[in-house]
Amino acid sequence: MALDLETRNQLIETVRRFVTERLRPIEAQVAENDAVPDEIVAEMRELGLFGLTIPTEYGGLGLNMEEEVLVGIELGGASPAFRSAFGTNVGIGSQGLVMFGTDAQKEKYLAGIASGEIITSFALTEPEAGSDSAAVQTRAIRDGDVYVLNGAKRYITNANKAGLFTVMARSNPDIKGGGGVSALLVPRDLPGITIGKPEKKMGQQGAHICDVTFDNVRVPVENRLGAEGEGFKVAMQVLDRGRLHIASVCVGVAERLLRDCVAYAAERKQFGQPIANFQLVQGMIADCKTEALAAKALVMDAARQRDAGVNVTLEAAAAKYYASEMVGRVADRAVQIFGGAGYVADYGIERLYRDVRIFRIYEGTSQIQQVIIARETMKRGG
Amino acid sequence: MKVLVPVKRVVDYNVKVRVKSDQTGVDLANVKMSMNPFCEIAVEEAVRLKEKGVATEVVAVSIGPVQAQETIRTALAMGADRGILIQTDEDLEPLAVAKLLAAVIGEEAPGIVVMGKQAIDGDNNAVGQMLAALLDWPQATFASKIEIAGDKAEVTREVDGGLQTLSVDLPAVVTADLRLNEPRYASLPNIMKAKKKPIDVKAPGDYGVDTAPRLKVLKVVEPPKRQGGAKVESAAELVSKLKNEAGVL
C-alpha cells in the first residue's frame, strides 16, 4: 500500500540526511580501505535500509516501486559502493524469494533479510553465461530429496558476505536454454561452497564481487523457488524490477554530480571571474540538467505505471538504458567542468566517473536493454 | 515516570534565512522547516530514559501551525509515545508558550520536563526558565548529562570555564545543551509506525491562559555585510589602525 505523503516525505528526508551526514563524508575512506565500516553497516541496519522492499509482515518497509525509486535517487547522493552493502537484499538477492517463495521459505529467511542479519546474493552470471543468461552450465541434478549442485558462478555481488544465494542452475541437462534452468535458495553454510577472493575492480571500491564454486553441494528440494524449469522466468522478473532501482540510483548520482559542478563552477575563477559565468561551461551544466531531468521523468513514470499494474518491461529497460548512459555522460562532463581537479582523486569526481561505468553493464548491458526495447516496441507495433 | 518534551518547528538549520523586504520578519515562504535541533536532543534524551527503564512514557508537545504535527511525528518516529499539538497560527512569545506548557503539565503531571535550551529561530533561551518559575519547579539549564536516581536528577551543566553539577528534586525542568547526546535517525520502520501513534489537537483557548503579546517587533534587518580585511606593514601601523580606524583601543 502506498504511503501517505507526509510519511513518505519524512522517510525520504531521513534517507537524505543519512546519506549527506553519515555516508558522503567517508566516501574517500571507503574507497581507500575497500570496505564500508562495520558501524556504518550497523547504522544502515538500524535505519531499515536492508528491508526497503521486503513486505511489512516480515519486518520490511514494503515500499512500492515509486517509493523505492525515490529512495534510490537519494542513495545516489553518496558513493554507489554504500548502496551495494544492502543493494542485493533490496533487489536481486531477495526479490526471487519475495515473488516466488513459498510461505515456509519466506518465513525462514525474509525477516533476517529485512533486518540485514542475512546478506543475500544472486548467482546467475557464469564464465560462459553473461548476457546469454539462459546458457548457464552450473548443474543441479536431482538425487532423491536434494539437488546436487556443481559449477562456477562469476562476479557475484556480496558473495563474500552472503548467507543466502539465489542460484540459477540447470536441473534438466536435456533442455538447452532457459527451460532447463531452476532457481535454488542455497544457504552459505552447506558443505561444498567456495567463495573466491574479491575481484579488483575499476570503481565502487567497498563493494565486492567474487567467484562462487559449488562442489557437490546438496540442496534440499524444498529450497527450489517456483517450479522446476522456472528458474529463467524467476531471473527475468527479478531483473525487471531491479532495472528501475538501478536507473533511479543513476539519476541520484547525476543530481549529486550536478550539485558538485554548480558549486565548483561558482567558486573556481579564471580570467578574473567564476567559470560558471562562461557560456561554454553553462552549456555543459544545461546538458547535464536536461538529461538528468529526462531520466528522472522516465524512471518516475515507469515506476508509477508498474505500481498501477501495467507491464513495464519496455519502460524499465528504457529507463535503465537511458539513465545509465546519461550518468556516464554527466560524469564525463563533470570531470571536464572540474578540469585538472576533476582528474585528481581528492575531489572525488574521477572516482564517481569510474563508479558509474558499471551501471551500463550489470543487471543487463545497454545492448541487452536495446534488444528488449526493440523487441517490445515491435511487439506493440510501435 | 512520564517525560514531557516540548518541541518546536523552526526553519531548518541548513537554510540561509532571508529577511522580508518590509523588515517585519524572516521570509518563511517555501522554506524548509524542521524540528529545532535542541528539541531533537531533548527528544533523544527522553527516549533514552525510556529505553533505560527510567521513564515509562514520552509525550511530545508542540505549539504552532497545523504543520507542527510533522514535527511531533518526527518525535514519535524517534520513540515518543504520543503527541499533543496546540494549534495556532500566531507566533507566540516565550511567556505565552511557557503558560500554555504549564497548563498542559497541570493536566499531564509528568515527572520531568526535558526541552531544548533555546530555539534556533528566536534564540530567546527563555521558555524553560519561565516554565520552571510558573510551575515553581527546580530548573537545571544547559544540561550536558542527566542522571536520574529515585526522586532526584543529577544534571551536569556547561557553564563558562567548566562544568557544574546540580542535584534537583523531581519534578523539574531540564533544558538540553548541544553535547547532551547525538540524536538518532528515526528508523524507516519507526517513521511508518509513527503514523499510528495518537496526536491530540488542542487550541490555546482550551487552556484559558492569556497569550497576548507583551513585546513589539520594531524591525528585522540582515546583519551588516563583512568588509574585506587589510594587510599592514608593521605592528605600529596595526596599533594605529586599531586606535584610529577601528576605535577599539
Contacts between the chains, C-beta under 8 A, distances in Angstrom:
chain1	res1	chain2	res2	distance
A	3	B	192	7.0
A	4	B	195	7.0
A	6	B	70	6.1
A	6	B	73	6.9
A	6	B	195	7.9
A	7	B	73	7.8
A	7	B	191	6.2
A	7	B	192	6.1
A	7	B	194	7.7
A	7	B	195	5.3
A	10	B	70	7.1
A	10	B	73	6.5
A	10	B	74	6.8
A	10	B	77	6.8
A	10	B	186	7.7
A	10	B	191	5.2
A	11	B	188	5.6
A	11	B	191	5.2
A	11	B	192	7.4
A	14	B	185	5.7
A	14	B	186	5.9
A	14	B	188	6.6
A	14	B	191	6.3
A	15	B	188	7.5
A	17	B	185	6.6
A	18	B	185	5.5
A	43	B	185	7.6
A	46	B	184	7.9
A	46	B	185	7.9
A	46	B	187	5.7
A	47	B	185	5.8
A	47	B	187	5.4
A	47	B	188	5.9
A	48	B	187	4.9
A	48	B	188	3.7
A	48	B	189	4.9
A	49	B	188	7.3
A	51	B	188	8.0
A	51	B	189	7.4
A	52	B	188	7.6
A	56	B	192	7.8
A	59	B	189	7.3
A	61	B	188	5.5
A	61	B	189	6.3
A	61	B	192	6.6
